[in-house]
Amino acid sequence: MKILLIGTGGLGCFYGGKIARLGGDITFLSRGESFEIIKEKGITVKSEVEESFHTPVKIIDRLPANPHYDLVIIATKSYDVQALVSQLPESLLSSSYFMTLQNGLMSEDILCEKTEPSRLIPATAFVALRKSEVHVVNHTAGGRFQFGAYWGGQQKGFLSELAGLLKGCQIDTHFSENIVKMKWGKLVWNAAYNPLSTITRLKLGNIITNPYGVKLLRDSMKETASLAE
């Protein structure tokens, strides 16, 4: 399987680095400082959960004419997706599958304007990562990776092959029959926990052992969930 990964933030470097380390045919696309440093130094993952590693990677700063990849992994920030998709060549939009790693479902909506919904593979990661340098990712918790079909009609053989590849690269991979529901669930959690932890400067364990903290979490989650109704 020939893979293009766009975005060299924490998620892209962590999961893409795992694929590259074990011989997957993956090419990173980045520009500027990230391109130069990762081209020279590769990717390093320092993990408190599993084995740390360093791997060289194949990286480009522009696409060739009429590129072909079986899978395009979009690992950029959500606010970059609109501009990115508008620049993707027709050779990718008409033949590749697209895996989206952003929180929420905006990325899928944007891609649906340019390609068939059956080509979309939403994914969500439950992992704590922090970049300490352009090419260095610190992994402090989690790692579970879930993906699924956005719309009916995708080839089951491709999804099965993809799951096998990810598992073979030591990624904690799980296929979801309702990935849209899973992404909504993560959005509801993030919308409640992230601002509360930022405002209080408390970790999750401290919040959920405090009755008032639990109430705030529940109320915030209910309010976010009501938007999906």
N, C-alpha and C positions, 0 to 999 in steps of 0.2 A: 504494500500500500504506500503510495507516494503522498506525503503530507506537507502542506505549507502552514506554518504557524505565524500569525501576524500579531505582534505585541510581545515585548520582552520585559514586562513587569514581573511581579512575584509569581503569579499563576503560570504565565507563559514559560518562564525560566524553570520553574519547579517541575511541571508536568512534561514540558517539552524536553527538558534536560534528561528526565527519566527515559523518555523514548529514545533520545539520541545515544544515551549511555549504553543501551543494550542493542544498538545496531539498527534502530528503526530508520527508515528513509524519510527523514524530516529536515526541512529547510526553514530557517527562521528568516523573517523579513523585518528589518528595523532600519533606522536612519540615524545620522548624526553621531553623537557620542556613544550611544548604546551600540550601534553597529561597529564602530571602530574598536571599542573595548572588548566586546564579546568575540569579535573576530580574532583578536589577539590573545585573549585570556581564556576563552571558553566560558563555561558556567560552573559555578561551585555552589553546592547545597550543603549547608551546615545544619544538621538535624539533631534535635533533642529526643526524637521519637524513633528514628530508624537509622540505618547506615548513612553517613554523610558520603558525598562523592564529588568528584570533579570530572568534567567531560568536555572535550572539544566539540564544537558544533559547526554545522554548515550554515552560513548566514549570508544573506544578500541585502543590498540597500535599494534595489529596484527589481521589478519583475521583467523577465525576458519577454520578447514579442510572442503573443499567443501561448501563454503558459498553460500547462496541464498538470493538475494535481487531483488525486482521487478525493482528498479531504482537505478543506481549508479550515483551520482552527482560528477563530477570531478571539484573541485574548487581550484586546485593548480595553480601555475604559469605555463605559457606556456612551459618554458624550462625544467620543471619537468615531462611533460606528457609522453615523450618517455620512460624514465626509469620506470615510474609508470605502463604504459600499458604492458610493457614487463614482469612485475611481477604479473599481474592479473591472477588468476586461471581460468581454462577452464570452471568451473561451472558458473562463472560470464559471461565470454565472450560468452557463448553459450545460455544464458537464460535471461540476464538482458538487460534493456534499459540503455543507457548512455547519460546523459545530460552534455554538455560541457559549461563551463562558461568563457573560455579564449577569449581574443580578437583575431581577425584573424581567419583563418580556418585551421591552422596547426594541431590542436588537432583532428579534424575530419579525416584528411588525415592519421594520425597515427593510429587511431582506426579502420579505414577501412581495414588496413592490418591484423587486428586480429579478427574482428567481422563483421557481416552483416551491410551494410550501412543503412538498414531499422531499425536498432536498435539505431541509433544515433538521439539525440534530441538536436541540438544546441540551446543555449540560450544566451541572452545578457542583461546586466543590465545597466540602466542609473541612476547611484547613486554615491554620493560622500561619501566615507567612509575613516576613518583613525583609525588605532589601536593605542591606548594610552598605553595599557597593553596587555599582551598575551590574556587575556580573556575579554577585554573591547574594544568595537567598538564605535567610535564617528560618528554619522550620521548627516551630515550637509546639504545635499540637495538631491532631487530626490528620486528614489525608483522604477521606472517603470521597469518591468521585462517582457521580450518577449522571447517566444520560439516557435519552430515549427519543422516540420518533415524535416530531411535532405534528405531523399530519399523516394520515393513512397513505399507503402506496409505496413506502420505501421498501427496498429490497431487504428481506430478512437476512439474506446471505451476507450483505455488506455490514449490517449492524452486528451480526454474529462474529464476522471477521474482525471488526473494530474492537469488540469486547475482548476477543482473544488476544489481540495485539496489546491492548492496554494492560490486561492482566499479566501478559508475558513480560511487560516492562515494569513489573512490581508496583503497579498502581492499583489501589484498593477500589476496584471497579464494580459497579452495580448497575444493571439495566432496569429502568423504571417503565412500567406500562402507562404511567400518567405523569410524564416529566413536567408538564405545565403546572399540575397541582403541586409537585415538589418545589418548583421554582417560586410559586406563590407562597408556599409555606416558609421558604427561606426569606423571602421578602418581608413577610409578616414578622418573623423573628428579628431580622436586622433592623426594621423600622422601629421596633420596640427597644431592643437591647442596646444598639449602638449609641443613640443619643443619651439614654439613661446612664450608661457606663461612662460616657464622656462628661456629662454634667456632674455626676457624683464622684468620679474618679475611683469607682469601685469595680472589682472583678465580679464575674458571674456568681461565684460561690458566696460572696458577701451580699449580693442583691437577693438571691433566692432564699437565703436564710433569714431575711428580714421581712416580716409580714407586709409592711408598707411597700417594700421593694417589689414583692410578688404582686401586690395589687396594681401598682403602676405598670408592671410588665403586662399583666392580663388586660388592663384597660386599653393600653396602647395597641396590643395585638388585636383586640376586638375592633378597635376603630379602623385599623388598617384593613382587616379582613372584610369589613363592611363595604369597602370600595370595590371588592370583587363581586358583590352580590348583584 
